[in-house]
Amino acid sequence: MSANYKYATVLEAIKQLRQDGFTIDFNIEKNALATNTNHYTHDEFEITQVYRYEGDSSPDEEATVYGIESKDGLKGILVTSYGMYTESASEELLQKLALK
């Protein structure tokens, strides 16, 4: 996994991922990624695409868009902003989301 800079904005990256079948919205809930009905621990999903955006004037404007595939076949998107998940996520999840 490596960071991509293919799209000019976060919205463009999300739009393309949706067109590529990443239709589920993932959220971080402590030690897992969650959908409306499922939870996935760090070993139950793979990050297949990453797009990172850096703000011109402030680290608070940074965002990362992840294309994620679960082991049971769901494809979805997780969008994080700078420092968003560091306090509530488990160490294993943070390591998986860290950019290489």
CYANA upper distance limits for C-alpha pairs under 8 A (distance plus 0.5 A):
  1 MET  CA     47 ILE  CA      7.59
  1 MET  CA     48 THR  CA      7.23
  1 MET  CA     49 GLN  CA      7.49
  1 MET  CA     50 VAL  CA      7.81
  1 MET  CA     99 LEU  CA      8.02
  1 MET  CA    100 LYS  CA      7.17
  2 SER  CA     49 GLN  CA      8.21
  2 SER  CA     50 VAL  CA      7.05
  2 SER  CA     99 LEU  CA      7.01
  2 SER  CA    100 LYS  CA      6.38
  3 ALA  CA     49 GLN  CA      8.16
  3 ALA  CA     50 VAL  CA      5.50
  3 ALA  CA     51 TYR  CA      5.90
  3 ALA  CA     52 ARG  CA      6.52
  3 ALA  CA     99 LEU  CA      7.23
  3 ALA  CA    100 LYS  CA      8.27
  4 ASN  CA     49 GLN  CA      8.09
  4 ASN  CA     50 VAL  CA      6.22
  4 ASN  CA     51 TYR  CA      5.12
  4 ASN  CA     52 ARG  CA      6.99
  5 TYR  CA     51 TYR  CA      6.13
  5 TYR  CA     52 ARG  CA      6.88
  5 TYR  CA     53 TYR  CA      7.89
  6 LYS  CA     13 ALA  CA      8.32
  6 LYS  CA     51 TYR  CA      7.85
  7 TYR  CA     12 GLU  CA      6.40
  7 TYR  CA     13 ALA  CA      6.07
  7 TYR  CA     51 TYR  CA      8.39
  8 ALA  CA     12 GLU  CA      7.24
  8 ALA  CA     13 ALA  CA      8.35
  9 THR  CA     13 ALA  CA      6.99
  9 THR  CA     53 TYR  CA      7.95
 10 VAL  CA     14 ILE  CA      6.74
 10 VAL  CA     51 TYR  CA      8.45
 10 VAL  CA     53 TYR  CA      7.70
 10 VAL  CA     63 ALA  CA      8.09
 10 VAL  CA     64 THR  CA      8.46
 10 VAL  CA     65 VAL  CA      7.47
 11 LEU  CA     15 LYS  CA      6.57
 12 GLU  CA     16 GLN  CA      6.74
 13 ALA  CA     17 LEU  CA      6.66
 13 ALA  CA     51 TYR  CA      7.72
 13 ALA  CA     65 VAL  CA      7.84
 14 ILE  CA     18 ARG  CA      6.60
 14 ILE  CA     65 VAL  CA      7.92
 14 ILE  CA     77 ILE  CA      8.01
 15 LYS  CA     19 GLN  CA      6.86
 16 GLN  CA     20 ASP  CA      6.72
 17 LEU  CA     21 GLY  CA      6.97
 17 LEU  CA     22 PHE  CA      5.84
 17 LEU  CA     23 THR  CA      8.35
 17 LEU  CA     67 GLY  CA      7.42
 17 LEU  CA     77 ILE  CA      8.10
 18 ARG  CA     22 PHE  CA      5.28
 18 ARG  CA     23 THR  CA      5.88
 21 GLY  CA     75 LYS  CA      7.07
 21 GLY  CA     76 GLY  CA      8.28
 22 PHE  CA     67 GLY  CA      7.30
 22 PHE  CA     68 ILE  CA      8.08
 22 PHE  CA     74 LEU  CA      8.41
 22 PHE  CA     75 LYS  CA      5.01
 22 PHE  CA     76 GLY  CA      4.70
 22 PHE  CA     77 ILE  CA      6.66
 23 THR  CA     75 LYS  CA      6.75
 23 THR  CA     76 GLY  CA      5.67
 23 THR  CA     77 ILE  CA      7.70
 24 ILE  CA     35 THR  CA      7.70
 24 ILE  CA     74 LEU  CA      7.70
 24 ILE  CA     75 LYS  CA      6.64
 24 ILE  CA     76 GLY  CA      4.58
 24 ILE  CA     77 ILE  CA      6.76
 25 ASP  CA     35 THR  CA      6.82
 25 ASP  CA     76 GLY  CA      5.96
 25 ASP  CA     77 ILE  CA      5.70
 25 ASP  CA     78 LEU  CA      6.85
 26 PHE  CA     33 LEU  CA      6.48
 26 PHE  CA     34 ALA  CA      5.93
 26 PHE  CA     35 THR  CA      5.70
 26 PHE  CA     76 GLY  CA      6.81
 26 PHE  CA     77 ILE  CA      6.23
 26 PHE  CA     78 LEU  CA      5.52
 27 ASN  CA     33 LEU  CA      6.02
 27 ASN  CA     34 ALA  CA      5.65
 27 ASN  CA     35 THR  CA      7.05
 27 ASN  CA     78 LEU  CA      6.80
 28 ILE  CA     32 ALA  CA      6.57
 28 ILE  CA     33 LEU  CA      5.24
 28 ILE  CA     34 ALA  CA      6.58
 28 ILE  CA     85 TYR  CA      7.57
 28 ILE  CA     89 ALA  CA      7.40
 29 GLU  CA     33 LEU  CA      6.50
 29 GLU  CA     34 ALA  CA      6.80
 29 GLU  CA     88 SER  CA      7.71
 29 GLU  CA     89 ALA  CA      7.24
 30 LYS  CA     88 SER  CA      5.62
 30 LYS  CA     89 ALA  CA      4.76
 30 LYS  CA     90 SER  CA      6.22
 31 ASN  CA     41 THR  CA      6.79
 31 ASN  CA     42 HIS  CA      8.12
 31 ASN  CA     89 ALA  CA      5.99
 31 ASN  CA     90 SER  CA      5.13
 31 ASN  CA     91 GLU  CA      8.45
 31 ASN  CA     92 GLU  CA      8.04
 31 ASN  CA     93 LEU  CA      6.74
 32 ALA  CA     39 HIS  CA      6.42
 32 ALA  CA     40 TYR  CA      5.60
 32 ALA  CA     41 THR  CA      4.91
 32 ALA  CA     42 HIS  CA      6.98
 32 ALA  CA     89 ALA  CA      8.08
 32 ALA  CA     90 SER  CA      8.30
 32 ALA  CA     93 LEU  CA      7.32
 33 LEU  CA     39 HIS  CA      6.12
 33 LEU  CA     40 TYR  CA      5.54
 33 LEU  CA     41 THR  CA      6.96
 33 LEU  CA     42 HIS  CA      8.36
 34 ALA  CA     38 ASN  CA      6.19
 34 ALA  CA     39 HIS  CA      4.86
 34 ALA  CA     40 TYR  CA      6.75
 35 THR  CA     39 HIS  CA      6.92
 40 TYR  CA     44 GLU  CA      5.88
 40 TYR  CA     45 PHE  CA      7.17
 40 TYR  CA     70 SER  CA      7.89
 41 THR  CA     45 PHE  CA      7.84
 41 THR  CA     93 LEU  CA      7.93
 42 HIS  CA     92 GLU  CA      6.75
 42 HIS  CA     93 LEU  CA      5.80
 42 HIS  CA     96 LYS  CA      7.17
 44 GLU  CA     70 SER  CA      6.37
 44 GLU  CA     71 LYS  CA      5.89
 45 PHE  CA     68 ILE  CA      7.27
 45 PHE  CA     69 GLU  CA      6.08
 45 PHE  CA     70 SER  CA      4.50
 45 PHE  CA     71 LYS  CA      5.93
 46 GLU  CA     68 ILE  CA      6.25
 46 GLU  CA     69 GLU  CA      5.86
 46 GLU  CA     70 SER  CA      6.77
 46 GLU  CA     71 LYS  CA      8.11
 47 ILE  CA     66 TYR  CA      7.07
 47 ILE  CA     67 GLY  CA      6.42
 47 ILE  CA     68 ILE  CA      5.04
 47 ILE  CA     69 GLU  CA      6.94
 47 ILE  CA     97 LEU  CA      8.42
 48 THR  CA     66 TYR  CA      8.07
 48 THR  CA     67 GLY  CA      6.05
 48 THR  CA     68 ILE  CA      6.19
 48 THR  CA     69 GLU  CA      7.37
 49 GLN  CA     66 TYR  CA      6.18
 49 GLN  CA     67 GLY  CA      5.11
 49 GLN  CA     68 ILE  CA      7.53
 50 VAL  CA     64 THR  CA      7.44
 50 VAL  CA     65 VAL  CA      6.19
 50 VAL  CA     66 TYR  CA      5.12
 50 VAL  CA     67 GLY  CA      6.72
 51 TYR  CA     64 THR  CA      6.12
 51 TYR  CA     65 VAL  CA      5.52
 51 TYR  CA     66 TYR  CA      7.02
 52 ARG  CA     62 GLU  CA      8.07
 52 ARG  CA     63 ALA  CA      6.44
 52 ARG  CA     64 THR  CA      4.82
 52 ARG  CA     65 VAL  CA      6.83
 53 TYR  CA     62 GLU  CA      5.98
 53 TYR  CA     63 ALA  CA      5.67
 53 TYR  CA     64 THR  CA      6.60
 54 GLU  CA     59 PRO  CA      7.60
 54 GLU  CA     61 GLU  CA      6.98
 54 GLU  CA     62 GLU  CA      4.88
 54 GLU  CA     63 ALA  CA      7.11
 55 GLY  CA     59 PRO  CA      6.55
 55 GLY  CA     60 ASP  CA      7.70
 55 GLY  CA     61 GLU  CA      4.94
 55 GLY  CA     62 GLU  CA      5.55
 56 ASP  CA     61 GLU  CA      8.17
 57 SER  CA     61 GLU  CA      8.22
 58 SER  CA     62 GLU  CA      8.11
 59 PRO  CA     82 TYR  CA      7.09
 60 ASP  CA     81 SER  CA      7.73
 60 ASP  CA     82 TYR  CA      6.30
 61 GLU  CA     81 SER  CA      7.75
 61 GLU  CA     82 TYR  CA      7.73
 62 GLU  CA     81 SER  CA      6.20
 62 GLU  CA     82 TYR  CA      5.84
 63 ALA  CA     79 VAL  CA      7.44
 63 ALA  CA     80 THR  CA      6.05
 63 ALA  CA     81 SER  CA      4.73
 63 ALA  CA     82 TYR  CA      6.52
 64 THR  CA     79 VAL  CA      6.19
 64 THR  CA     80 THR  CA      5.80
 64 THR  CA     81 SER  CA      6.84
 65 VAL  CA     77 ILE  CA      7.44
 65 VAL  CA     78 LEU  CA      6.38
 65 VAL  CA     79 VAL  CA      5.03
 65 VAL  CA     80 THR  CA      7.11
 66 TYR  CA     77 ILE  CA      6.07
 66 TYR  CA     78 LEU  CA      5.59
 66 TYR  CA     79 VAL  CA      6.78
 67 GLY  CA     75 LYS  CA      7.82
 67 GLY  CA     76 GLY  CA      6.50
 67 GLY  CA     77 ILE  CA      5.48
 67 GLY  CA     78 LEU  CA      7.34
 68 ILE  CA     75 LYS  CA      6.19
 68 ILE  CA     76 GLY  CA      5.76
 68 ILE  CA     77 ILE  CA      6.44
 68 ILE  CA     78 LEU  CA      7.87
 69 GLU  CA     73 GLY  CA      6.88
 69 GLU  CA     74 LEU  CA      6.12
 69 GLU  CA     75 LYS  CA      4.98
 69 GLU  CA     76 GLY  CA      6.95
 70 SER  CA     74 LEU  CA      5.67
 70 SER  CA     75 LYS  CA      7.01
 80 THR  CA     84 MET  CA      6.60
 80 THR  CA     85 TYR  CA      7.84
 83 GLY  CA     87 GLU  CA      8.49
 85 TYR  CA     89 ALA  CA      6.18
 85 TYR  CA     94 LEU  CA      8.41
 86 THR  CA     94 LEU  CA      7.57
 89 ALA  CA     93 LEU  CA      6.76
 89 ALA  CA     94 LEU  CA      6.84
 90 SER  CA     94 LEU  CA      6.72
 91 GLU  CA     95 GLN  CA      6.67
 92 GLU  CA     96 LYS  CA      6.83
 93 LEU  CA     97 LEU  CA      6.74
 94 LEU  CA     98 ALA  CA      6.56
